[in-house]
Amino acid sequence: MTEQEKSEDEPRDPRWNKLFDNMTKTQGYKKLWNYFIQITETKPFKEKIARLREKYNIPVSGFKLTKHTWIPPEEWQHKHTEVERQLNDEIEKICEEYGLHFLYWTDSIKELLFFNKVEPYSNEGDMCLFVDLKVEREEPFLKEIQDADDVAFPIAIRISPYASQRDIVDFVKKRAFQISQWQEHYLKQSADFGINKVKSRKEKTRERNTFIYENRHKFPKIISGLVAEKFHEFLDYAYISKIIRMEKKRRKEV
């Protein structure tokens, strides 16, 4: 076993696990994650993935995913070459096309590209961003990262180190109208990516609806039985038909 594999097997500090769990439970995070999953299910996005696999010599169904697989996988012949940098540039353009910050979503797209799978909540993307403005000014990041920040997070709230959680929440509530005015200002200037139309649905609901859609060619009675067996939910035939119509429309719109 390599040193990298040993370090992966070592238990993580539970404090970090709790911190990451809390980060992935925000409504904004769930909304953005559901938006990402929705676009990966659309025909245009799937065609982009297929084109990249063909262009960069990646198997049609991706590589085999193992416990210690890295992104990109070792068996990919272009790892650490100019070709990999070209692929990164193409993925960055895809992120820009769908209104996603490339810093947070590139690895998720690569995971899908290389392994045909995306782990739930595998990154730290969110609808809000926490930064130390003083540090950012003293140690500026690459211009493309700053530009992506400006597009994804054009409005900021500076926070005093003496402000309590109640102070911050109260400030946001009482300035909600002012914040919404700035949001409308920037929404008029940006492309409509449809992120605001996506709900922060529960993962189980998304999985259930996807399961129903994948079995859409079966009779509603059969689908109802499969859903009851797999998800322990009893849905009537009309509701199943409604979910199928909704999923078809969603895959075309996003």
N, C-alpha and C positions, 0 to 999 in steps of 0.2 A: 504493500500500500504506500502511495506517495505521501509526501508531507502535506500536499494540498488536500488529499482525500482524508488524512487524519484530522486536519483542521476542520473539515466539513462535518466529520462525525462527532466532534466535541460538542457537548451541549451548550446552547446559547444562554447568555445571562437572561434570566426570566424577566428582569426589568426592561431589557430591550424588546423582548417578545411582547410584553404588555404595552410598551410605547407604540410599537408598530401596529398592534391590534387596534389601539385607540385611533391611530392615524387613519386606518382603513375603514373605520366605522362612521366617518362623517357622511352627511347626506350628499355633499358635493362630490366626494370620492366615489360613492356608489353610483351617482348619476353619470359621472364621466366614464366609469368602468362599463356601465350598461350601454352608454353611447358607443364605446370602443367595440364591445361585443356585437352590437347591432351592425356597425359598418363592416365588420369582418364577415358577416353573414350575407352581405349584398353581392350581387354578381360582379359589379365593377371592381370591388376590392379583391374578390377571388381571382379575377382575371389578372390583376396587377401581381398578385402572389405567384400565379402560374407563369407569368412572363418573366419574373425575376428568377424563378427556379430554372427555367429553360436557359436564360441568359448567363447565369452564374454557375451552371453545372451542379445544381442541387436536385436530388431525386424528386420525382413527381409528387410523391407522398411524404417527402422529407426524410431525414435521417432517423435512425432508431434512438429513442430517448432512454438514457440509463441514469442511474443515481448520480454518477459523477460526471455527467456530460456538461461541457461548457459551451458558451455561445461566443463565436461560432464553434462548432465541433472540430476536434482535431482531424477527423478524416476528410474535412473539406479542404481541398488542395490549395485554395486561395487565401488561407488564414495568414494574417500579418503581411499582406502584399498590397500593391496599389489597387488591385481588383476589389479587395475588401473596403478600401476607402471609397471607391466608386459606388459600391453597394450602399455604404452608409449615406452617401450623398443622395442616392435615389430614395432611400427610406425617409430621409429628412424631408424631401419634397412631398412624399406621401403624407407625412405628418402635417405639413403646411397645408396641403390640399384639404385635409379633414379638420383643420383647426386644432390639432394636437401639438403640445409642446414636445419637440423631438428629444429633449433631454430626459423626459420621463417615459416616453412611449416607444422609443427606438428598440429597446430590448424586448418589449412585448411583441412587436411586429417581427423581430428576428426570431423569437421563440416560435411564432406561428410559421414563419418562412422555413426554418430549418427542421422543425419537429412536428409541424402540423398540429400544434397544441398550444393553448395559452393557459397558464396557471391562474386561477382566480386571485385577484389582488396581488399581482406580481411586481408592482412598481409603486412609486410614491406620488403619482399624479393626483391632482385635486383641483377644485374650482377656486381655491385660494392658495396663496404662497406666503410662507413665513421667511423673512430675510432680515439680516442685520445690515441696515443701510450704510452704517458707518464703515463696517468691514468691507462691504461691497465697493464702496468708493475708494478705499485704500488699496484693495486688491481686486481691480476690475477683472471680470471674466471675459471670455472671448466675445467679440462683438455679436456673433450669431446667436449666442446664448442670451445676451442682453436684448437683442432684437426680438427673440422669441418670448422673453419675459414681458416685453412691452406690449406684444400682441395679445398674449394670454391673460396678463394681469396689468392692465393700464391704470387701474385705480389702486391707491395704497392708503393705509391708515398707519400713521406712526404711533408707537405705543411707548409710554413712559415706563421705565423700570419699576416705578412706584405704583403703577396702576394694578388694581386687583382684577380678578376675573369678573366680578360684579361691575366694576368701573367700565371695563371694556364692553361687556354685553349691553350695559345701559347706554353707553355712547353710540353703539351701532344701532340699537333700537330707536333712539331719539334722533339720530341722523339718517334714518332709513330713507326718508324722502330725498334728502340731498344725495345720498349714495345712488339711489335709483335714477336720479336725473343724470348723473355722470354715466351710469350704465347705458341709459338710452342714447346718450350722446355718442358713445363708442359703438353701440350696436348699429347705429345708422351708418357708421363708417366702415364696418366690417362685413364680410360675407356671412350669409346665414348658413351655419353648419348644422343647425337643427339640434344643438346640444340642449337648448332650453326646452325642447319638446320631449326630451327623454326623462323618464321618471326614475327615481332611485329604488327600483323594484328589488324585492328580495331575490337572492340567487336561486332559491328553490322555485319561485314563480317563473323566472326566466327559463330554467331547465325544463320545467313542466311544459311551458308553451312551445319551446323548441322541440321537445319530444312529440307533442301533438302535431306540430308542423311536419316533422320528419315522417310521421305516420298518416299524413293527410289523405293518402290514396286508399286507406282502409275505410270501412263503414264506420260511422259515428258510434254505433253500438260496440264495435270491437275496440275502438280507441278509448271509449269510456271505461271498458274493462281493464285495458292495459294501464290507464292512468290510475285507476283504483288500486291495481296490484303494485305499481311502482311507487306512487306518491301518496297512497292512502287518502285520496280525494275522490269524491263522487260528483262528477259533472254531468249535467244533462246534455242531450245531443245538440240542442240549440246553442248552448254556451260553447261547446266544442267547435261548432261551425263558425261561431263568431271569432274565436281565437284564431282559427285557420285563416279567415279573411283578414284579420288584423295583422297576422304575421306576414302574409303575402304582401300586403300594402307596405308594411314597415321595411321589408327587404328591398322594395323598389324605391322608397323615398329617401332613406338615409344616405 
